[in-house]
Amino acid sequence: MHVSVLLREAVDALVVKPDGVYVDATFGRGGHSRLILSRLDERGRLIALDRDPAAVVAGEAIADRRFRIRHGNFSGMQQILREMGVTRVDGVLLDLGVSSPQLEEISRGFSFRSAGPLDMRMDTTSGRTAAEWLAAVTEDQLERVIREYGEERFAKQIARAIIVARTRQPIATTLQLAEIVAAVVRTRQRQRENMRHPATRTFQAIRIFLNQELEELSLILPQCVELLNPGGRLVVISFHSLEDRMVKRFMRTAANADELPRGVPVRQKDLQRFSRQTLRVIGRAVRPDELEVAENARSRSAVMRVAEKVALNG
């Protein structure tokens, strides 16, 4: 069962109008969505998105006239909403990373704790699997991905080991890849990281790269600013330092109407929009308390940030 991280904290920050229109852009298994619906009155509306077809199927089981779910990536959110006749909303929730069902379903290939096909796609209907990518990637590109997306200090050694291993046989399962990495990463690092599995960072890096998670995040953040009504909230829960830094910089920059967000692509026609539409950062970053971490170890790296759309200047 998937346990939504920072469940009440996120929904408390998000739902500012019981009769508002909200977007849960990462439905997962619906923990946040169900609590949001409980906070809305009969005029409220919730639209959920997810790029995982299994999550969409789970969402379609919710029988509530105020709720609709669609299959799609972050980058297509604004277009999906427009097709539904929605041009403004009162809140957007982004719960980043992978869900427990994705990690625990062996066939998805996200976990190195069981032998499963090396897939790692969040959207199983498109894109290359991790096995297909590893069969063709160059050593230099592999090293860069592991270093940049996994922040792995042994990226060079891991990349070399993977390239050598694939000349002997195709790397087709999660355990194959995990064993290759484990043979490279030094024991001292494992001890410093409280016995974290040595393949954690490599699996994370490949997953983030294959699913273009940072690129998708960079595309949805400006869309959220444009979609929000004044007073509407953007709530983002991150589980990776690269994601959190991007969200933090975006929110802080959007709070300054004269400065464009660093690290987020901005087109020429966006310049005027960002000088007018800004956010106000709400409070400090929120992290799970000791009780939540004890009950759900996967919550330990979570960071939640909240921003509110302010009225247009001028």
NORSULNOR-V706858 format. One record per run of one state. SS is the DSSP state (H for helix, E for strand, C for the rest). FROM is the first residue (numbers start at 1). TO is the last residue. Records with the same first field share a line. If there is no record, write none. Layout:
SS=FROM-TO / FROM-TO
//
This chain:
C=1-6 / 15-20 / 25-30 / 40-44 / 51-52 / 60-66 / 72-73 / 84-88 / 96-99 / 105-105 / 109-116 / 118-129 / 137-138 / 151-154 / 169-172 / 183-186 / 193-199 / 211-212 / 239-240 / 255-269 / 277-278 / 282-285 / 287-289 / 296-296 / 300-302 / 310-314
H=7-14 / 31-39 / 53-59 / 74-83 / 100-104 / 106-108 / 130-136 / 139-150 / 155-168 / 174-182 / 187-192 / 200-210 / 213-227 / 241-254 / 270-276 / 290-295 / 297-299
E=21-24 / 45-50 / 67-71 / 89-95 / 117-117 / 173-173 / 228-238 / 279-281 / 286-286 / 303-309
//
